[in-house]
Amino acid sequence: MSRLLDVFETVIIPSYRIFGLVDTTVDTYSPNADRANWLLSAPGMVYLQVPPQVIRASVRLESWSTVPPASDAQWSGVGDVEVQLPGGDLALETIDGGRKEIPLALP
């Protein structure tokens, strides 16, 4: 049975229509990501490209003991990507605002 381990919530202001979740132990300076998609991933990072109308984004990150149960929430966009976060030291990153560390316990 899957168990929720930790939750982190914040509001972020995307800069240049993008923000990301990064592992601070990985060099993500020039990721090899396909920028044609709204959800970009590369080792140590996952970035979200948002429409120009989005000036603030609510972010909720959850850490689960195993694969979480399916959600019945309705979202305007849904996507799955695989990302490796080897160090587990997480931060939210924007171009203008830099990094904001995330105190999220990972399994």
C-alpha positions as CSV (number, residue, x, y, z in Angstrom):
1,M,0.0,0.0,0.0
2,S,1.3,3.4,-1.0
3,R,1.8,6.0,1.8
4,L,2.3,9.7,1.6
5,L,5.6,10.6,3.2
6,D,5.9,14.3,2.8
7,V,4.3,17.4,1.0
8,F,5.7,20.7,0.0
9,E,3.5,23.6,-1.4
10,T,4.5,27.0,-2.7
11,V,3.6,29.6,-5.3
12,I,6.2,30.3,-8.0
13,I,6.5,33.1,-10.6
14,P,7.6,31.6,-13.9
15,S,10.2,33.7,-15.7
16,Y,10.2,33.6,-19.5
17,R,7.3,31.2,-19.3
18,I,9.3,28.5,-17.6
19,F,10.2,27.0,-14.2
20,G,11.7,23.8,-13.1
21,L,12.3,21.2,-10.4
22,V,16.0,20.4,-10.2
23,D,18.4,18.2,-8.3
24,T,21.0,20.7,-7.0
25,T,23.7,18.0,-7.1
26,V,23.4,17.6,-10.9
27,D,24.8,20.1,-13.5
28,T,21.7,21.1,-15.4
29,Y,23.3,24.1,-17.1
30,S,22.6,22.8,-20.7
31,P,20.2,19.9,-20.5
32,N,19.5,18.0,-23.7
33,A,15.7,18.4,-23.6
34,D,13.2,18.7,-26.4
35,R,11.9,22.3,-26.1
36,A,8.9,21.5,-28.4
37,N,7.0,20.0,-25.5
38,W,5.5,21.8,-22.5
39,L,7.0,19.3,-20.1
40,L,10.8,19.0,-20.4
41,S,13.0,16.4,-18.7
42,A,16.7,15.6,-18.6
43,P,18.9,14.0,-15.9
44,G,18.5,16.0,-12.7
45,M,15.7,18.3,-13.9
46,V,12.1,18.6,-15.1
47,Y,10.9,21.9,-16.5
48,L,7.4,23.2,-17.2
49,Q,6.7,25.7,-20.0
50,V,3.5,27.7,-19.2
51,P,1.2,29.9,-21.4
52,P,2.1,33.6,-21.4
53,Q,-1.1,34.3,-19.3
54,V,0.3,32.4,-16.3
55,I,2.0,34.8,-14.0
56,R,1.9,32.7,-10.8
57,A,1.7,28.9,-10.5
58,S,0.7,26.9,-7.4
59,V,3.1,24.0,-6.9
60,R,2.4,20.9,-4.8
61,L,5.1,18.2,-4.6
62,E,4.4,14.9,-2.9
63,S,6.8,12.1,-1.8
64,W,5.3,8.6,-1.7
65,S,6.6,5.3,-0.4
66,T,5.6,3.6,-3.7
67,V,3.7,4.6,-6.8
68,P,0.8,6.9,-5.6
69,P,-2.8,6.0,-6.2
70,A,-4.4,7.4,-9.3
71,S,-6.0,10.8,-9.0
72,D,-9.4,11.7,-10.2
73,A,-8.5,15.5,-10.4
74,Q,-9.3,17.2,-13.7
75,W,-6.2,19.1,-15.1
76,S,-6.0,21.2,-18.3
77,G,-2.7,19.4,-19.2
78,V,-1.4,16.0,-18.2
79,G,2.0,14.5,-19.0
80,D,4.3,11.8,-17.8
81,V,8.1,12.1,-17.9
82,E,10.8,10.1,-16.3
83,V,13.4,12.0,-14.4
84,Q,16.4,10.9,-12.4
85,L,17.1,12.9,-9.2
86,P,20.2,11.0,-7.9
87,G,21.2,13.4,-5.1
88,G,17.7,14.1,-3.9
89,D,18.6,17.7,-3.0
90,L,15.6,19.5,-4.7
91,A,15.0,23.1,-5.6
92,L,12.5,25.0,-7.7
93,E,14.3,27.1,-10.3
94,T,13.4,30.1,-12.5
95,I,15.6,32.1,-14.8
96,D,15.1,35.4,-13.0
97,G,14.6,34.1,-9.4
98,G,17.3,31.5,-9.2
99,R,16.8,28.5,-7.0
100,K,14.5,28.0,-4.0
101,E,15.5,24.9,-2.0
102,I,12.7,22.4,-1.2
103,P,12.6,20.7,2.2
104,L,11.0,17.5,0.9
105,A,11.8,14.1,2.4
106,L,12.4,11.5,-0.4
107,P,12.3,7.7,0.1
